[in-house]
Amino acid sequence: MRPMLVADHQVSTSHAAAASAVAAASPFDTARMRQLGAAFFADHNPTPLTEPHWIAHDHPTARALDLPAGWAQDAAWLHTLSGNPGLPVQPMATVYSGHQFGVWAGQLGDGRAILLGERQGLEVQLKGAGPTPFSRRADGRAVLRSSVREFLASQAMRGLGIPSSSALCLIGSPTTVWREQAETAAVVTRVAPSFIRFGHFEHFSAKGDIESLQQLADFVITHHYPECLAADEPPYLALLRAVTQRSAQLVALWQSVGFCHGVLNTDNMSILGLTLDYGPFQFLDAFDPAHICNHSDTQGRYAFNRQPGVVYWNLFCLGQALLPLIDDHDATVAVLEAFKPAYARAFDLAMARKLGFSEADPSLTPLYTSALELLAAQRADLTLFWRRLSLRAGGSEDSAQRVQDLFVDPSAALVWLDTFDRAHAQLSALSQPISMLRTNPAVVLRNHLGELAIRAAQGGDFVPLAQLHRALDAPFDEPLAHPEFTALPPDWAQGIEISCSS
């Protein structure tokens, strides 16, 4: 089958005519996305949000978008980014399908996400700006609670160096949204090189629309994986291989910092290997490999220790969707099976660096494995263990005792620390203990920290949110002005419940 690249497709006359009316004045460009044609998207305007007001901004994302000076004080930008009439835009919502909790859910699509277009090669999307043609009877809104979490999580992942969508700003409103109770609405403006998901491919494959499937694959290859055109294998197989490798590296990073996504449906998996769709996520406190952070996940499908296996399963769904283009079952399976060693390599490297070594080494696997087993057995705090170990390796005063203080049985920790010291002596050529302070964060977005920021924001106080946002921007620095960000979580944190009902 001949690769039919994006250059072979033209924007239809009707779409081109509609685009020309506002394209010159619009701050966002939709022309490239419109190349995919009407089967891929629906033109749709956001639902206006009453009395919108700024809550938070992310200036690095604004710089990446090259937004004009003073945008954050401009009423036109406030209205546009809250879904109200403002700047000239041509918003759209895309259609996709997916497997949710392992079950085929059929057509889904951007139920409450509306794409404003591209700027500086980045897609800009409103989340919570009202229903779309794909909302399946939902209201299309997001509540302040979940929007604060997504805004902060985007920053947290960027600070940790983990691929993720970004959040440009957070806008609030007194508009009432009903979930389990009455809450207020909010809109997050999120940004990524692409919001195309595994589910986009599943949608066209399931419909038997191979022409649209091929057009989508060509679009992704041309704009995001051009190296696949020069690969020594068919480009669609090369695309699957590249996505498999990126996904393996992504989930390895999640596991290394104790991040639980919470709802790893195929429609929440990025074709670019980004962390996408922050819903019932959590950074672990006490280390429990079987922890389930999503209270809607009654079967524990998305428990922390199951995440690598779920990503592997989701990749098989993507492979199945691409099979009509690849047309080689055995080659497809072989590429997907490469996930396992790719994940093992990425996790070994991530853990080696957490231990203070520049490269992975087979002798380090039992060292980090025994550390994780010890943490799990005594439910020690994951983030504090690695951070205090880093301080100990750097020679900080009393840091050795502070590592032991995390364990109910300090003697077991002492035995492990002796093994750790011997490993650094035996692998001195790879030993870089001081680098641990730039690998093991002092601050992560713990549930209770997010909850405190949410409670303050719900009362109209956005200062705690801004303070936490700044700390998450530099997670490897000790937040001297806010030692509470690096403290053990309070007892009440165990009672925080997060679910899909956001």
C-alpha distance (Angstrom), angle and dihedral (degrees) to the residues before:
residue distance angle dihedral
M1 . . .
R2 3.80 . .
P3 3.82 114.3 .
M4 3.79 103.6 -114.0
L5 3.79 103.5 -154.2
V6 3.77 127.7 -156.1
A7 3.79 91.0 -103.6
D8 3.81 87.6 68.0
H9 3.81 91.7 62.1
Q10 3.76 125.9 75.1
V11 3.79 130.0 -158.1
S12 3.78 107.2 -104.9
T13 3.79 118.3 -107.1
S14 3.80 92.9 -114.1
H15 3.80 93.6 49.8
A16 3.80 91.5 45.6
A17 3.79 91.1 51.2
A18 3.78 92.4 49.3
A19 3.79 91.6 47.2
S20 3.78 95.7 49.8
A21 3.82 93.5 64.6
V22 3.81 95.3 68.7
A23 3.81 106.1 9.7
A24 3.78 95.8 96.8
A25 3.80 94.5 52.4
S26 3.80 99.7 34.1
P27 3.80 119.3 104.2
F28 3.82 88.2 -145.3
D29 3.79 129.6 56.6
T30 3.79 121.6 -143.5
A31 3.81 97.6 172.5
R32 3.79 95.7 101.7
M33 3.79 94.0 49.1
R34 3.80 90.2 47.5
Q35 3.79 89.0 61.1
L36 3.78 86.0 77.7
G37 3.79 90.8 66.3
A38 3.78 137.4 -135.6
A39 3.81 94.3 -55.3
F40 3.78 89.6 68.2
F41 3.80 103.1 49.3
A42 3.77 147.8 12.8
D43 3.79 123.3 -137.0
H44 3.77 105.8 -121.1
N45 3.79 136.5 162.8
P46 3.80 121.6 -138.8
T47 3.79 119.9 -109.6
P48 3.83 109.5 -107.2
L49 3.78 116.4 -106.7
T50 3.80 116.4 -140.1
E51 3.80 119.9 -119.1
P52 3.81 96.7 -9.1
H53 3.79 118.4 -162.0
W54 3.79 134.9 -177.1
I55 3.79 116.4 -103.6
A56 3.80 104.6 167.7
H57 3.80 142.6 -8.8
D58 3.80 134.5 -159.3
H59 3.77 109.1 -145.2
P60 3.84 98.1 -169.4
T61 3.80 88.7 58.9
A62 3.80 90.1 46.9
R63 3.81 89.0 53.2
A64 3.79 91.3 48.7
L65 3.81 87.8 54.4
D66 3.81 91.4 44.8
L67 3.78 91.5 -130.5
P68 3.80 116.6 -174.4
A69 3.78 120.3 -94.5
G70 3.78 111.8 -88.5
W71 3.79 95.0 21.4
A72 3.79 91.0 135.2
Q73 3.80 90.5 59.4
D74 3.80 95.2 42.8
A75 3.81 116.5 107.0
A76 3.81 91.2 -153.5
W77 3.80 90.6 59.7
L78 3.81 91.6 44.3
H79 3.80 90.6 53.8
T80 3.79 94.7 44.3
L81 3.79 94.4 48.4
S82 3.80 92.1 47.5
G83 3.81 92.9 52.5
N84 3.79 96.8 -102.3
P85 3.82 126.8 124.7
G86 3.78 108.3 -81.0
L87 3.77 128.0 112.3
P88 3.82 117.0 25.1
V89 3.80 108.3 -91.3
Q90 3.80 138.7 159.9
P91 3.80 102.6 -145.3
M92 3.77 123.7 -167.9
A93 3.80 141.5 177.2
T94 3.80 123.0 -141.5
V95 3.77 128.7 -136.9
Y96 3.80 124.8 -128.4
S97 3.79 140.0 148.6
G98 3.77 132.3 -146.6
H99 3.76 155.3 165.6
Q100 3.80 112.4 -88.2
F101 3.81 116.8 -163.9
G102 3.80 87.6 -13.4
V103 3.80 95.2 -54.4
W104 3.79 125.3 109.5
A105 3.81 106.0 -110.5
G106 3.77 99.2 -179.4
Q107 3.78 121.6 -146.6
L108 3.79 115.0 13.4
G109 3.78 116.8 147.6
D110 3.77 132.5 164.6
G111 3.77 96.8 -31.5
R112 3.80 95.4 174.0
A113 3.79 102.7 2.9
I114 3.78 120.4 95.3
L115 3.80 121.5 -171.0
L116 3.79 114.9 -138.0
G117 3.79 92.3 -172.9
E118 3.79 139.1 -105.0
R119 3.76 132.8 -47.4
Q120 3.80 125.6 177.6
G121 3.80 88.9 -5.5
L122 3.80 92.7 -55.7
E123 3.79 128.3 113.0
V124 3.80 116.3 -128.4
Q125 3.78 117.1 -153.6
L126 3.81 135.4 178.5
K127 3.80 115.8 -138.9
G128 3.78 115.4 -160.1
A129 3.81 97.5 18.7
G130 3.79 95.8 131.2
P131 3.79 137.2 -80.1
T132 3.78 125.1 -37.4
P133 3.81 130.0 -161.9
F134 3.82 85.9 -88.0
S135 3.82 99.1 52.6
R136 3.81 96.9 107.4
R137 3.83 94.3 -140.9
A138 3.82 94.1 -47.2
D139 3.81 121.8 130.3
G140 3.81 95.1 -119.3
R141 3.78 92.1 -132.6
A142 3.79 131.5 126.5
V143 3.79 123.5 -149.3
L144 3.78 124.8 -127.7
R145 3.79 91.2 -112.7
S146 3.81 95.7 60.7
S147 3.81 93.2 36.2
V148 3.80 92.4 57.4
R149 3.79 88.5 50.4
E150 3.81 92.8 51.4
F151 3.81 92.9 46.1
L152 3.80 91.7 51.5
A153 3.80 95.3 40.5
S154 3.79 91.6 55.0
Q155 3.80 88.9 54.9
A156 3.79 93.0 44.0
M157 3.79 93.3 54.8
R158 3.79 93.7 45.7
G159 3.78 90.2 50.7
L160 3.80 90.1 52.1
G161 3.80 91.9 49.0
I162 3.80 93.7 -115.4
P163 3.83 115.6 142.5
S164 3.79 109.5 -105.0
S165 3.75 146.9 143.5
S166 3.80 113.0 -92.9
A167 3.78 131.6 -131.2
L168 3.80 117.3 -133.9
C169 3.78 98.4 -173.4
L170 3.76 147.2 -20.9
I171 3.80 121.8 -131.5
G172 3.79 125.4 -169.3
S173 3.79 135.4 -159.4
P174 3.80 138.6 -177.3
T175 3.82 88.3 -122.6
T176 3.80 109.3 130.2
V177 3.80 118.8 -122.6
W178 3.80 120.7 -173.9
R179 3.78 120.0 -140.0
E180 3.80 118.1 137.6
Q181 3.80 83.8 -30.4
A182 3.79 139.3 -2.3
E183 3.81 112.3 -64.0
T184 3.78 135.6 164.8
A185 3.79 124.1 -101.3
A186 3.78 129.2 -115.3
V187 3.78 138.6 175.9
V188 3.80 125.6 -142.7
T189 3.79 118.4 -158.2
R190 3.77 104.9 -146.5
V191 3.77 128.5 -170.9
A192 3.81 135.1 -159.4
P193 3.80 138.9 149.9
S194 3.80 84.5 -108.2
F195 3.78 138.2 -8.2
I196 3.81 92.5 -156.4
R197 3.79 109.9 135.1
F198 3.78 139.4 -165.3
G199 3.78 84.9 -102.4
H200 3.79 92.9 64.6
F201 3.81 89.2 63.5
E202 3.79 92.6 42.4
H203 3.80 90.1 53.8
F204 3.80 97.2 59.0
S205 3.79 94.5 36.4
A206 3.80 92.0 52.5
K207 3.80 90.3 50.1
G208 3.79 91.1 50.5
D209 3.80 89.1 -121.3
I210 3.78 95.0 143.5
E211 3.78 93.8 164.5
S212 3.81 91.8 59.7
L213 3.81 90.5 41.4
Q214 3.78 90.1 55.0
Q215 3.78 92.2 45.0
L216 3.81 90.0 52.9
A217 3.81 92.7 47.8
D218 3.81 91.1 48.5
F219 3.80 90.2 49.6
V220 3.81 92.5 51.9
I221 3.80 92.8 45.9
T222 3.79 93.9 47.5
H223 3.79 96.5 47.3
H224 3.80 103.9 29.1
Y225 3.82 110.5 16.2
P226 3.82 106.4 31.7
E227 3.81 89.8 150.8
C228 3.81 87.6 72.4
L229 3.81 89.3 71.2
A230 3.80 90.3 62.1
A231 3.81 96.4 41.6
D232 3.80 120.6 119.7
E233 3.81 89.8 -118.7
P234 3.81 134.6 56.1
P235 3.83 110.3 -63.4
Y236 3.82 96.1 -120.3
L237 3.78 91.0 52.0
A238 3.80 88.7 47.2
L239 3.81 88.7 51.6
L240 3.79 91.6 53.7
R241 3.79 89.9 47.6
A242 3.80 92.5 51.2
V243 3.81 93.1 48.2
T244 3.81 90.3 47.2
Q245 3.79 91.8 52.9
R246 3.80 93.8 46.8
S247 3.79 92.1 47.3
A248 3.81 91.3 50.6
Q249 3.79 91.2 51.7
L250 3.80 91.8 46.8
V251 3.79 96.9 52.4
A252 3.81 90.5 44.4
L253 3.80 88.6 58.4
W254 3.80 90.7 48.1
Q255 3.78 91.1 52.9
S256 3.79 92.4 47.2
V257 3.82 93.4 58.1
G258 3.80 98.3 34.8
F259 3.79 97.5 -109.5
C260 3.81 117.7 162.0
H261 3.79 114.0 -164.4
G262 3.78 93.4 -164.8
V263 3.80 101.3 -156.3
L264 3.81 111.7 44.2
N265 3.79 97.8 172.2
T266 3.79 116.1 156.8
D267 3.80 89.7 -109.6
N268 3.82 88.2 60.2
M269 3.81 94.0 53.8
S270 3.81 116.4 100.7
I271 3.80 119.4 -135.4
L272 3.83 85.9 -143.0
G273 3.80 95.5 54.2
L274 3.81 94.7 -107.9
T275 3.78 127.8 146.6
L276 3.78 100.7 -107.6
D277 3.81 138.1 -178.0
Y278 3.79 109.3 19.8
G279 3.77 106.1 -148.0
P280 3.83 123.3 133.2
F281 3.82 94.5 -1.0
Q282 3.79 126.6 147.5
F283 3.77 141.6 -176.6
L284 3.80 107.7 -135.9
D285 3.76 119.9 -109.7
A286 3.81 107.9 -175.4
F287 3.79 106.6 24.0
D288 3.77 111.3 -104.3
P289 3.81 112.0 157.7
A290 3.80 91.5 -160.7
H291 3.80 94.5 50.3
I292 3.81 116.1 143.2
C293 3.78 110.7 -155.7
N294 3.81 97.6 179.7
H295 3.80 113.0 76.2
S296 3.80 88.7 -161.8
D297 3.82 88.6 62.2
T298 3.78 96.5 85.3
Q299 3.82 93.8 165.9
G300 3.81 95.8 48.3
R301 3.80 93.1 -122.1
Y302 3.79 90.8 147.9
A303 3.79 99.4 41.4
F304 3.78 114.5 147.3
N305 3.80 97.0 -103.4
R306 3.81 91.6 47.2
Q307 3.80 95.5 58.0
P308 3.83 97.3 94.4
G309 3.80 90.5 50.0
V310 3.79 92.1 47.5
V311 3.80 92.2 50.8
Y312 3.81 88.2 50.1
W313 3.84 89.5 51.0
N314 3.80 91.0 48.3
L315 3.79 90.6 51.4
F316 3.80 88.7 55.9
C317 3.81 87.5 55.6
L318 3.79 88.9 52.6
G319 3.79 90.7 46.7
Q320 3.79 90.2 51.2
A321 3.80 89.4 51.4
L322 3.80 92.5 50.5
L323 3.80 94.6 43.7
P324 3.84 94.1 95.0
L325 3.81 87.5 60.3
I326 3.80 97.7 40.1
D327 3.83 93.0 43.0
D328 3.81 92.5 -167.3
H329 3.80 116.1 99.5
D330 3.80 97.0 -174.4
A331 3.80 93.9 48.1
T332 3.81 90.3 48.3
V333 3.80 92.5 52.1
A334 3.80 91.3 46.5
V335 3.82 91.0 54.3
L336 3.81 91.6 48.0
E337 3.80 92.4 48.2
A338 3.80 87.4 58.0
F339 3.81 86.1 73.7
K340 3.81 91.5 79.8
P341 3.82 98.7 58.6
A342 3.80 90.8 36.4
Y343 3.79 90.8 55.2
A344 3.81 91.9 45.1
R345 3.81 91.4 51.9
A346 3.79 93.3 46.8
F347 3.80 93.3 47.1
D348 3.81 92.6 46.0
L349 3.81 89.9 52.7
A350 3.81 93.8 46.0
M351 3.79 91.7 50.0
A352 3.80 93.2 44.4
R353 3.79 88.9 56.0
K354 3.78 91.2 47.7
L355 3.80 86.9 54.5
G356 3.80 91.4 51.3
F357 3.79 102.2 -100.4
S358 3.78 126.1 126.9
E359 3.80 94.5 -141.8
A360 3.77 139.2 23.3
D361 3.80 118.1 -98.3
P362 3.82 128.3 -175.6
S363 3.79 91.0 -122.4
L364 3.80 90.5 61.5
T365 3.80 95.2 61.8
P366 3.83 94.9 77.2
L367 3.81 88.8 44.1
Y368 3.79 96.0 57.9
T369 3.81 92.1 34.9
S370 3.79 91.4 56.3
A371 3.81 89.9 46.4
L372 3.80 91.5 54.6
E373 3.80 91.1 45.6
L374 3.78 90.1 51.7
L375 3.78 92.3 48.1
A376 3.80 91.0 49.3
A377 3.80 94.4 46.9
Q378 3.80 92.4 53.1
R379 3.82 97.9 30.0
A380 3.78 90.2 -126.3
D381 3.78 119.3 176.7
L382 3.80 108.7 -89.6
T383 3.80 100.9 -152.7
L384 3.79 95.4 41.8
F385 3.79 92.3 48.4
W386 3.79 93.8 56.3
R387 3.77 93.6 40.9
R388 3.80 95.0 48.9
L389 3.80 89.9 45.0
S390 3.82 87.1 54.8
L391 3.79 91.5 50.7
R392 3.80 90.0 48.4
A393 3.81 91.0 51.1
G394 3.79 88.2 50.6
G395 3.82 91.2 53.3
S396 3.81 98.5 -111.1
E397 3.79 114.5 169.5
D398 3.83 116.0 -96.2
S399 3.80 90.8 -1.0
A400 3.80 93.6 124.3
Q401 3.79 91.1 56.7
R402 3.80 90.5 45.9
V403 3.82 90.0 56.9
Q404 3.81 90.5 52.8
D405 3.80 91.7 46.9
L406 3.81 89.4 67.8
F407 3.81 91.7 66.4
V408 3.77 130.8 75.5
D409 3.82 87.1 -146.6
P410 3.83 106.4 38.5
S411 3.82 92.5 -177.9
A412 3.79 91.5 70.8
A413 3.79 89.3 51.7
L414 3.81 90.7 51.3
V415 3.78 91.2 54.4
W416 3.81 90.7 51.5
L417 3.81 92.7 46.3
D418 3.80 89.4 55.1
T419 3.81 89.1 53.7
F420 3.80 89.4 48.3
D421 3.81 91.5 53.3
R422 3.80 92.2 49.0
A423 3.79 90.8 51.0
H424 3.80 91.0 56.0
A425 3.80 90.2 48.9
Q426 3.80 93.1 48.7
L427 3.82 95.3 44.6
S428 3.77 96.8 39.1
A429 3.81 92.4 145.4
L430 3.82 90.0 62.5
S431 3.79 96.9 34.6
Q432 3.81 115.1 115.7
P433 3.81 104.2 156.7
I434 3.80 94.8 166.2
S435 3.82 89.0 60.8
M436 3.79 89.2 66.0
L437 3.80 89.5 79.8
R438 3.82 88.7 62.9
T439 3.79 92.5 45.5
N440 3.80 105.1 43.3
P441 3.81 110.7 57.8
A442 3.76 125.8 -133.0
V443 3.81 90.8 -153.8
V444 3.79 131.3 40.1
L445 3.78 128.6 166.5
R446 3.77 98.7 -94.0
N447 3.78 116.6 -172.3
H448 3.78 94.6 -113.3
L449 3.81 93.0 50.5
G450 3.76 90.1 53.2
E451 3.80 90.5 45.0
L452 3.80 92.4 54.1
A453 3.80 90.8 50.2
I454 3.81 89.6 48.6
R455 3.81 93.9 50.4
A456 3.79 91.2 49.9
A457 3.81 92.0 47.3
Q458 3.79 91.2 49.5
G459 3.80 86.5 57.0
G460 3.80 92.2 49.7
D461 3.82 96.8 -101.2
F462 3.81 110.2 123.8
V463 3.81 97.2 169.8
P464 3.84 96.2 92.7
L465 3.80 89.3 51.2
A466 3.81 91.1 52.0
Q467 3.80 91.8 47.1
L468 3.80 92.5 51.4
H469 3.80 90.9 44.3
R470 3.81 90.4 56.3
A471 3.81 92.2 48.3
L472 3.80 91.6 50.6
D473 3.79 89.0 51.8
A474 3.82 88.6 64.1
P475 3.82 103.1 28.0
F476 3.82 95.2 161.1
D477 3.81 92.6 59.2
E478 3.78 120.3 83.6
P479 3.83 107.5 -112.0
L480 3.78 94.8 -134.0
A481 3.80 93.4 179.3
H482 3.80 90.9 52.6
P483 3.81 111.6 38.6
E484 3.82 87.9 163.3
F485 3.81 88.0 74.6
T486 3.81 90.0 67.0
A487 3.80 98.9 39.5
L488 3.78 128.3 106.5
P489 3.81 110.6 -86.4
P490 3.79 116.4 -97.6
D491 3.79 119.4 -107.7
W492 3.80 92.3 -105.8
A493 3.82 90.3 62.9
Q494 3.80 89.0 77.4
G495 3.79 89.1 65.9
I496 3.81 95.8 58.3
E497 3.78 110.5 115.0
I498 3.79 123.2 -162.8
S499 3.77 125.0 -175.2
C500 3.80 144.2 159.7
S501 3.81 91.8 -85.6
S502 3.79 97.3 98.5
